[in-house]
C-alpha cells in the first residue's frame, strides 16, 4: 500500500522510485497481503535463478533485471514481521482476523510490481437539469 502523496494523487502512476515499493518509506503492508508477499518472494527467487542460468543477455541488462539480495531480504523480513505479529494475537481473535482478511482480499487486488489501476466506473448519476 503506497502513501507517497504524488503517487497517490496520480492513481499509482507517478512513483518516484520506479515501483520499487519495498524500498520506499511510504510502503506499508498488513496481514491481508501475506499471501501476496509470499508469492512475490517466490517470483523474486525464481527470477534470480532464471537470470543466473544460461540466459542470453547483456551483462548490464542482466544486472538491472536481477532481484537484489536487499529486496529479497526485505520481503523475508516483512513476512517474518507479519507472521510474528500474528503469533502474538490471542487464539480467540484469529478467527475474526481470518474473516476480515478474507473480506478485504475479495474486494482488492494486490500487485507488488507496477500497480494496475482499473478503469474508472461510469457516472450513473442522472444529468442535472437547471
C-alpha positions in Angstrom: 0.0 0.0 0.0 1.5 3.3 -1.1 1.1 6.5 0.8 3.5 8.6 -1.3 1.5 11.8 -1.9 2.3 12.4 -5.6 1.9 8.7 -6.5 -1.4 8.5 -4.6 -2.7 11.7 -6.4 -1.7 10.2 -9.7 -3.6 6.9 -9.1 -0.4 4.9 -8.8 1.2 6.2 -12.0 3.8 8.7 -10.5 6.1 6.6 -8.4 9.4 8.4 -7.9 11.2 5.1 -7.1 10.0 3.5 -10.4 7.8 1.0 -8.5 10.4 -0.3 -6.1 7.7 -0.3 -3.4 9.6 -2.5 -0.9 12.4 0.0 -0.6 10.2 3.0 0.0 9.3 4.5 3.3 5.8 5.2 2.1 5.1 1.5 1.5 3.1 -0.4 4.2 1.6 -3.8 4.4 -0.6 -5.9 6.7 -1.7 -9.5 7.3 -4.1 -9.4 4.3 -1.1 -9.1 2.0 0.8 -12.1 3.4 -0.1 -14.4 0.5 1.0 -11.8 -2.0 4.2 -11.2 -0.1 4.9 -14.9 -0.2 4.1 -15.1 -3.9 6.3 -12.1 -4.6 9.2 -13.7 -2.8 8.8 -16.9 -4.8 8.7 -14.8 -8.0 11.9 -13.0 -7.0 13.7 -16.2 -6.2 12.6 -17.8 -9.5 13.7 -14.7 -11.4 17.1 -14.8 -9.8 17.6 -18.4 -10.6 16.4 -18.0 -14.2 18.7 -15.0 -14.7 21.7 -16.8 -13.2 21.2 -19.8 -15.5 22.2 -19.8 -19.2 20.2 -16.8 -20.3 21.3 -14.7 -23.2 21.5 -11.0 -22.2 24.0 -8.2 -22.0 25.6 -8.0 -18.6 24.1 -4.6 -17.8 20.6 -5.8 -18.6 21.0 -8.9 -16.5 22.3 -6.9 -13.6 19.4 -4.4 -13.7 16.9 -7.2 -14.1 18.4 -9.3 -11.2 16.4 -9.0 -8.0 18.8 -7.7 -5.4 19.6 -9.5 -2.2 18.4 -6.5 -0.3 15.0 -6.7 -1.9 14.8 -10.5 -1.2 15.8 -9.9 2.4 13.3 -7.1 2.8 10.4 -9.4 1.7 11.7 -12.1 4.1 11.7 -9.5 6.9 8.2 -8.3 6.1 6.8 -11.9 6.0 8.6 -12.7 9.3 7.2 -9.5 10.9 3.6 -10.2 9.8 3.9 -13.8 11.0 5.4 -12.7 14.3 2.6 -10.2 14.8 0.1 -12.9 14.1 1.7 -15.2 16.7 1.1 -12.5 19.3 -2.7 -12.5 18.6 -4.8 -14.4 21.1 -6.3 -17.6 19.6 -9.8 -16.3 20.0 -9.1 -13.3 17.8 -7.6 -15.3 15.0 -10.9 -16.3 13.5 -12.0 -12.7 13.3 -8.8 -11.7 11.7 -9.2 -14.5 9.2 -12.7 -13.4 8.3 -11.6 -9.8 7.9 -8.7 -10.8 5.7 -11.0 -12.9 3.5 -13.3 -10.0 3.1 -10.6 -7.5 2.3 -8.9 -9.8 -0.2 -12.1 -10.4 -2.0 -12.5 -6.7 -2.7 -9.0 -5.8 -3.7 -6.2 -6.9 -6.0 -2.6 -6.5 -4.8 0.4 -6.1 -7.1 3.9 -5.7 -5.7 5.2 -4.7 -9.1 3.9 -1.9 -11.3 0.4 -1.2 -9.9 -2.6 -1.7 -12.1 -5.3 0.9 -11.9 -8.7 -0.1 -13.0 -10.9 1.7 -15.4 -13.0 4.5 -13.8 -16.5 3.5 -13.0 -19.2 5.0 -15.3 -21.0 8.0 -13.9 -24.5 6.6 -13.2 -25.9 9.8 -11.8 -28.7 11.4 -13.8 -27.8 14.6 -15.6 -28.6 17.8 -13.8 -31.4 20.0 -15.1 -31.3 23.6 -14.2 
